[in-house]
Amino acid sequence: MKKALVYLAGFSALLLCGRVCAQQVSVTARVMVTGGNFKAKRDVKAGDVVLWLTPLDESIQPLPTSFSQQHPRLVQLNKSFQPHILVVPVGSVVEFPNHDPFFHNVFSLFDGKRFDLGLYEAGTTRDVRFDKVGISYIFCNIHPQMSAVILALGTPFYGISNGHGEVVIPGVPPGRYTLHIFYESALPETLKNLSREVSIMSNNATLGVLRLTADNVSEAHKNKYGRDYDTPTPAQNPAYDQP
């Protein structure tokens, strides 16, 4: 009798999953960026725009496997963070391996998760748990040109635009959501004003064209002590850096 009940429960769960999976759709969008006065060292264009959907309907329960990333990593290589934009589920432990032949000091003391990993050498790694929803700006205390962004989200429904501004958010059940947008070269108030409620339907799963303004956001930042970066030569700090 117990085996029969277990079988029936498993079969019911399978049928429910089948119905939910059948209803899921891939939501698409197109990002267009304008802003003639935008000047930056990096060519951002319409790529690296993050869209995510927060369910407004309590009935929308994402499958546990729909937002899994086993080992999210932000690699330090060639005096840069790779990838530049990283999206993880809230609660994830992110690895920060140093693949450069010199020291790095990864920190984030401004928004989101605050941490300081200290100096660590080539071939080693440090870990950070991103235990709350938010946006973290990541820097290196030795190399001011290094920067990255980690978004810790509480929803699995997200997508990152490619170089053509195309975004795909897979596995979205039909329903009502709040649309959120992150674009590193836009002002926070601009992004806040773009947030809105959207309805996703099985026969209409597009967010259309989203127009963003690339504001002239300064990329300059202070070091972890709140001061301007020094400009040491290799002779002054031979262990920290190499040409």
N, C-alpha and C positions, 0 to 999 in steps of 0.2 A: 504493500500500500504506500509506504513512504517513497519507494523508488518511483512509483507511478506519479505521485505528487510532484516529486523533483523533476521528472520528465515533463509533466504538464507545465510546470513553472518555467522551465527552460524553453519549452516550445513557445509559450506565450511571449516570453522575452524576445525570442527570435522573430516572432511575427511582428511585435511592436517595433523592433529595430528595423525590420524590413520596410514597414510603413514609413518610419521616420527617415530612413536612408533614401527611400524612393521620393520623398517630398523635398529633399535637399536640392538646392540649385546653386549654380555658380553665379555670383553677382559680379557684374562688370562695370567699369567706369573708365572715363578718359580724363586725364588731368592736362590742363593747359596753363602754362605759366607765362605771365607778362611782367614787365618791369624794366623799362629802358635804362634806368639809372643804377641797376644792380651791378655791383662790382665785387668780385670775390676771387680768391686765388684758386679755388676749386670750381670746376665747371659742373654745377649742379643740374641745370636745365630742368626737365620735367621728371627726372628720376628721383628715387629715394623719398617719394611722398607716401606716407603710411595712412591708410584708411582702415577704420575698424568700426564694427557694429555692436552696440550694447543692447541686448534684448529688453524690450519693454513689456512683453507678454510673459507672465510667469510660467506659461505652458511650454515655453521654449527651453528645453534642457539639452545642451550639447552632449554628444557622446564623449565618454572619457578619453577615447583614443584620437579625437579630432584635433587636439591641440597638444601634441606630444613632440618634444624635441629632446632626445636623450642627453646630449652633451653640448649645450650651447657654448660657443667659444668666441672670444674676441682676441684675435691673434695680433701680436706686435711683431711687425715685419717691415723692413725697409723704412724705419722711422714713421710708421703709420699703423693705424688700427684696421684690421680686416675681419669682417666687413665694417663699413662706416656706420651703417644703420643695422641694429640688431633688435628683433622683437622676440620676447620670451614670455611664457606664462608666469604670472605672479607666483612667487615661491621657488622659482628656478635658481639653481646654483650655476653661475656662469664661470667658466674657466678663462684665465688671462695668461696664456703661455707666452713666454718671451722667446721668439725665434731670431732675434737679432744678436750679433756677436758682442753686445755691450749691455750695460745696465739700463733698466727702465724703472720708473716709479709711477704707477697708475693710481689716479685718485679721482674722486668726484665729491665736491664739497658745496655744490651750488643748489641743485634741485634733485628731487627724487631720492635715490639711495646715496647716503653719504658714507664714504670710506676712503682709506689711504692704505695702499698695499706696501708702502715703503720700497726701498731699493731691492731688486732681485736680479740675478745674473742670467746670462744666456743659458737656454736649455732648461730653465725652471718655470714653474707656473704657480699662480695663486688663484684662490676661489673666492667668490662673493655670492651670498644668497640675496636675491632681490625679493624681499618679503612684503613689499607693499606696491600697490598700483601707482605708477608714475613714470616720469621721463627723467632719465639721468644723463647728464652731460659728462663725458669721460675725457680726461686729459692725462698727459705725462708731465711730471714735475721737472724733467730734464730737457725734453724736446717740446717747445711751445707750438710747433707745427702739427703735433699729433692731437687729433680730436675724434670722438665718436659719440654716438647716441644709443642708449639702450632704453627701449620702451617695455616696461613690465605691464602686461594687460591681464584683465580678469575675464576676457572673452576670447574664444578661439576664432572668431570671425574677423579676419583681418587680411589685408593684402598690401604689397609694396609696389609702387609703380616702376616700370622699366624705363629705359632711356627714351622711349617714345610716349611716355605718359600713360601707358596702358596698365590697368589694375584688374586683377581677378581675385575675388574672395570666394573660395570654394566651400561647399558643404553647408550652405545657409538654409535653415528651415524658413518657409514663408511666415511672415508676421511683421510686427512693428518693432522698429529699432531706433536708437539714436545714433546718427552718423557722426564720427569724430575724425578729424584730419590733423596730421602732423606734417609740417614742412619746415625744415631747419632754417630756411632763409625767409620765413614769414614771421611777422610779429605775433606774439601770443594773442593779443586782442583780435587780430585779423582771423586767426584760426578759430577762436571762440565764436566769432560771429558767423562762421561757416557751419558750425555744428547745428544739426536740425533733426527732426523726426522724419523717418522714411518708412515706407511700407514695401516689403518684399513679397511678390506674388510669383507663383510657379510659372505664370505666362508673361511676366514682366519683371525681369531680374536685372535691370540696368539702373545705375544711378546717373546716367547721362554724362554730360561734360561738366567737370568741376573746374572753375577758373580761379587761379591763385595769383597773388601779387608777390613777386620776389622783392621784398623790401631790402634796403641797404643796411642789412644787419651786420654789425661789426663782428669779426672773428677773433678779435683780440681778447685775451683773458689773462688773469693774474695766476701766479703759481699757487701752490697749496698754502703758502703763508700769507697770501693776499698782497704780494708784492710783484713788481715787474720781474720778468725773467732776466737772469744774468746771461752774458754771452761768453762763456768760457771757451778757451782754445783747447785742443787736444793735449797740449803741453801742460795746461793747468789741471786738467782732469782726464788723464789718459785712460783710466779704468771705466769712465762713464760713457765714453763715446769714441767713435772712430770715423774717419772721413768716409 
